[in-house]
Amino acid sequence: MAVRSEWVGAAVRESDRWLDLGPEQRRALPRALAYGSGLFLASLVPLGAFAWALRSVEANGFSAIPAVGMVVAAAGCVAGLGVTALILFWTPRFLARQGVEFGDDGLRLVQEPRWWFRGRAMHVRWEDVDSFTPSGAAGPRRWTWRVLGLRGVAPHARPPHWTALVLAGGEPPRGVARSATIRLFLQLREDSAAEFTRLLESHRSQAEPAPRAEPGRATAARGWLALRRSHRVAWLLLCLTALLLPAVPLGPLVLQDGLARLDPGDPAVALFAVMSAVGLSAALVAAPWQWAEQGMVVTDRGLGFERRPLWWVPERRGFVRWEDVLGTAVREVVRTSPGEQHQAVVEVYLDRLDASERFPGWVRRVRAGEALWGEATDCARLVVPLGDPQERSRVSLLLAQASPPSLAGPSALGAGPRSTYWIPVRRWVLPALMVPVLPICAVSGVALAAATAGSAPAPGIWAGVLGFAAVGLAAAARLLPPLCARQGIVVDDDGLRLVREPLLWSRELTARVRWEHVRAIRPGTALTLSRLGDWNGGFTFPVTDVVVERRHAPARTPWWARTGGADPDVVRLRLCPGAEQHPLLSRAVQGRVGRGSGEPYEGGDRGGALGGPRRH
């Protein structure tokens, strides 16, 4: 009798601490499996009918209509199979032990691991629970929502699938307005919701009061936050496109002669196989870049962005210390190309930009003064695009919790007049690519002519063509990196910097000119071969001449900065950034000359005004 009393008491204590939600979650599983299986079986009917039609055709083939129907039926079968596979993938989440565990320090939402499901859990302390109310969100019949208002939450929290964690400003369930507070929505059946309310009020009233936390602050602000997981869906769409793109135009041609006779000598069959193999190979090569773990890591020393290694993709990791961070911001920008698009980004404003840090490719380095989407700042930036609103809210919460309070915001960094400019120089990618293309086309033309004529060309012709190709490829190897590298002009309070960033075997080149060594700055025009056919714009393009003291002139400059002049005391440095960037360069250098000890040159104003235009 005593043993039975102890067992009953333990069961009562367990029921007062654990709310089992597994039975109500598994109630919808049989219906989902029935729907998925029925959809798959229904898609097999037209597929089988068209396959039977292929067996009864005559040797001379049939029209393209049955072939197109066969392709459509196969696509429907694949779609039904995909839905069934998705339901089977979700099955362990329904079968796992799950519920809410109430304790003295808080409540724990649990979804235990099962089979290939790794499980989910989220702990909420009692001092972080600010409110508890029902919700007016729309839901299935006999189901209701319960809402926990939270003062803080860990940014990397993984709540179960029957909950919805909505961060400040996030998108709530349908029928609920947005809020500036953190909310946790729980979807429960009506009887479970009543039991949840009873257990919550009982344990929350017994908990010891804790000091009130600052709103928006979480319990753990250090760790790893995964990003860019939505790109995996794009990879799956790429695989589907690689299969459907050759199947739609070539499928009817392949199936016209019967499914059982796939002759490799048939051009349609060979082209279909080659296109499918190339598409799937490209998707396979791109798979590690999309499936590798990528995200943001925050420590006591600073923050970083990394891509972890996977298969043949190496690790890429870049880190910045808090001492070098001026501020952070998570905001929405408007991208005007292509079209007007709203993009959420996280920006990290830096005191200096370390070129040795190996950030992943999706982290964009923006120099001080460089305009990105129509906006520029006097400090360097790291710009990272974000995906869904939930990802944006998590990054905002993590940065708000982990960053030092002394960091400035984007409004403070953008205040005041602009003093740093980055003027990009156009990359000559297309002309540089034509250097290797022309010799390759020449060799191909000679080979095609020889194959058409049925006789080999003379040895001298082959030697000349191959020599021309070798010279062209060597010139391309020499010209491509410096012409295609990112380059530009940095204008700041100290002077000018002519920059060509490294690319492949082309090294970095930086030429520095200080304002105290500049005598004058004048606009001018120069002849260019690239505008010989532009009858509206003429044969010239605007340039900017910077007159520098000869003993302080740079020894090496990029190809778009030319030095010249016969004066023994000064050197003319001609900057040719392009007609589009010339107004920005003129505005950037205006008022700069004369700040140092240098004297004006040939009538140049000490106040830095540009001299009169002249032609060369």
LINVEN-V698806 format. One record per backbone hydrogen bond with DSSP energy under -1.0 kcal/mol. NH is the residue of the N-H (numbers start at 0). CO is the residue of the C=O. Records with the same first field share a line. If there is no record, write none. Layout:
NH: CO, CO
//
This chain:
4: 0
5: 1
6: 2
7: 3
8: 4
9: 5
10: 6
11: 7
12: 8
13: 9
14: 10
15: 11
17: 13
18: 99
20: 97
24: 20
25: 21
31: 27
32: 28
33: 29
34: 30
35: 31
36: 32
37: 33
38: 34
39: 35
40: 36
41: 37
42: 38
46: 42
47: 43
48: 44
49: 45
50: 46
51: 47
52: 48
53: 49
60: 57
67: 63
68: 64
69: 65
70: 66
71: 67
72: 68
73: 69
74: 70
75: 71
76: 72
77: 73
78: 74
79: 75
80: 76
81: 77
82: 78
83: 79
84: 80
85: 81
86: 82
87: 83
88: 84
89: 85
92: 89
93: 90
94: 90
95: 91
98: 109
99: 18
100: 107
101: 16
102: 105
106: 123
107: 100
108: 121
109: 98
110: 119
111: 96
113: 116
116: 113
119: 110
121: 108
123: 106
125: 104
127: 124
128: 125
129: 148
130: 148
132: 146
134: 144
137: 173
142: 139
143: 187
145: 185
146: 132
147: 183
148: 130
149: 181
150: 127
156: 153
162: 159
163: 184
165: 182
168: 178
169: 166
175: 172
182: 165
183: 147
184: 163
185: 145
186: 161
187: 143
189: 141
192: 188
193: 189
194: 190
195: 191
196: 192
197: 193
198: 194
199: 195
200: 196
201: 197
202: 198
203: 199
204: 200
215: 150
216: 213
222: 297
224: 295
226: 293
231: 228
234: 230
235: 231
236: 232
237: 233
238: 234
239: 235
240: 236
241: 237
242: 238
243: 239
244: 240
247: 243
249: 245
250: 246
253: 249
254: 250
257: 254
262: 260
265: 262
269: 265
270: 266
271: 267
272: 268
273: 269
274: 270
275: 271
276: 272
277: 273
278: 274
279: 275
280: 276
281: 277
282: 278
283: 279
284: 280
285: 281
289: 285
290: 286
291: 287
294: 305
295: 224
296: 303
297: 222
298: 301
302: 319
303: 296
304: 317
305: 294
306: 315
307: 292
309: 312
312: 309
315: 306
317: 304
319: 302
321: 300
323: 320
325: 348
326: 348
328: 346
330: 344
332: 342
334: 340
340: 334
342: 332
344: 330
345: 383
346: 328
347: 381
348: 326
349: 379
350: 323
358: 356
362: 359
363: 382
365: 380
368: 376
369: 366
371: 374
374: 371
380: 365
381: 347
382: 363
383: 345
385: 343
391: 387
392: 388
393: 389
394: 390
395: 391
396: 392
397: 393
398: 394
399: 395
400: 396
401: 397
402: 398
406: 403
407: 325
412: 408
413: 409
420: 490
421: 368
422: 488
424: 486
427: 482
428: 426
431: 427
432: 428
433: 429
436: 432
437: 433
439: 435
440: 436
441: 437
442: 438
443: 439
444: 440
445: 441
446: 442
447: 443
448: 444
449: 445
450: 446
451: 447
452: 448
453: 449
461: 457
462: 458
463: 459
464: 460
465: 461
466: 462
467: 463
468: 464
469: 465
470: 466
471: 467
472: 468
473: 469
474: 470
475: 471
476: 472
477: 473
478: 474
479: 475
482: 478
483: 479
484: 480
487: 498
488: 422
489: 496
490: 420
491: 494
495: 512
496: 489
497: 510
498: 487
499: 508
500: 485
502: 505
505: 502
508: 499
510: 497
512: 495
514: 493
516: 513
517: 514
518: 546
521: 544
523: 542
525: 540
527: 538
531: 528
534: 532
537: 533
540: 525
542: 523
543: 574
544: 521
545: 572
546: 519
547: 570
548: 516
549: 568
551: 548
552: 549
560: 557
561: 573
563: 571
570: 547
571: 563
572: 545
573: 561
574: 543
575: 559
584: 580
585: 581
586: 582
587: 583
588: 584
590: 607
591: 588
607: 604
610: 520
//
